[in-house]
């Protein structure tokens, strides 16, 4: 859905969001092969970015939506298993885009958790195209969720409601937040994790698994 009050995403060097790490595996052979296929069929980087977004959104099931217990963390995991939570799907999308030269950062929202009345961290990406950062949400559509690739007005899965304490994170991360990776790697059942074990705070600028970050103003 449209997010009318999206944060201004500036201040991070796009070049810092092109490399690979042990989670965003932009150099994994299977990731590179899929990115090459998608890029070959696209007439521009923008068209490629949209194709990669749609592929991850639609071809990789969201763990809770499809009720799949398997734990996936890295881009290669997600591509092989074709399932993952929002964080894991974002890791794959970032890897695909980076492998073909599209700077891609990780970013987060803090959303109300209907299961326990508190808050839960949601993961998405920001792509640097047309000289600016644009958030995209590949978590997967379902009833009530209609996320679309857009470089104009955002069309994310969730619009933040600040009146109930939800927050749009304005920090762009070159690498996944450490809090996210620790939680995922400590899980043995993604459905149980989704119900009660996800991170509950926005990561700080230093809370990541390496790389450069910058908080926008």
Secondary structure, 3 states (H helix, E strand, C coil): CECCCCCCCCCCCHHHHCCCCCCCCCCCHHHHHHHHHHHHCCCCHHHHHHHHHHHHHHHCEECCCCCCCCCCCCHHHHHHHCEECHHHHHHHHHHHHHHCCCCEEEEEEEEECCCCCCEEEEEEEEEEECCEEEEECCCCCECCECCCCCCCCCECCCCCCHHHCCEECCEEECCCCHHHHHHHHCCCCHHHHHHHCCCCCCCCCCCCCCCCEEECC
